[in-house]
Amino acid sequence: MSTRRIIDISQTLRPDLPVWPGDTEFAFERSWRMEEGSPVNVGRMTMSTHSGTHGDAPLHYAADGLDAASMDITPYVGECLVIDARAVTGGTIDIGDLPDIGHIDRVLFRTFERFPHDEWVSDFTAIAPETIDWLAAQGVRLVGTDAPSVDPQDSKTMNAHKAVHAADMRILEGLVLDDVEEGRYELIALPLKIGGGDAGLTRAILRELA
C-alpha cells in the first residue's frame, strides 16, 4: 500500500519572524518551566493574526465580513493546482500569466525562487484584481500565494481583496512552496477558529494525489 507524500507548506512561527511593517512582532516565552520546578513546560505567545502562514477572514477587508470563527472551512480542504509564477514580471500576476487551469476549486501561486524566511521583501508579486475575477468565473473558491498579500504592499484600495470578497472566495497567504512542483495536489489548510479574528494562523500541507 503506497503512502501519499505530505509536503508542509507552512512557515515556522518563531522570534525574528518577518512581519508586515508596523504589525505586531512574534514573541514566545516560557511562563512555566520544568527546570524551575513546574511539572510541565507552558509557553506564552504574542503575535499578529497575520503572522506567518495564515488565512484571511472576510472581516480583514470588509467591515461586515465573517470572522475567522464563522468562515466555512470547506474551501480550505480539497484538490488544488499549484502554479509556478516565478517568471512573472511587472509586479502582479495577470490573466495572461495563467496556464490552462481546467476544472479546479483552489489555486496556489509560487512567486519566490526561495522563500524569504529571514527578511521582509516589500516588492513581492501580487495578484491583479482582474485575475481574481477571472479565476472566480472559472469556479475557483480559494486563492493562495507564497507572498504576504494578494495586493501590493503599498496598496490603499485593496482591489484584489475586494475582488475576492465580491466573489466570496477565500485567501491563503505566506505559503512556503519552495519544494513544490507545479501541478495538482490535495490541500489541507485550516485557519484557527478565532472569534472576532480577521485572520487565522494556519498549518498548511499538500498531499500527493492518489
Summary of the structure (lengths in Angstrom):
residues: 210
radius of gyration: 17.5
end to end distance: 11.0
largest distance: 61.6
contacts: 650
relative contact order: 0.26
helix: 14%
strand: 29%
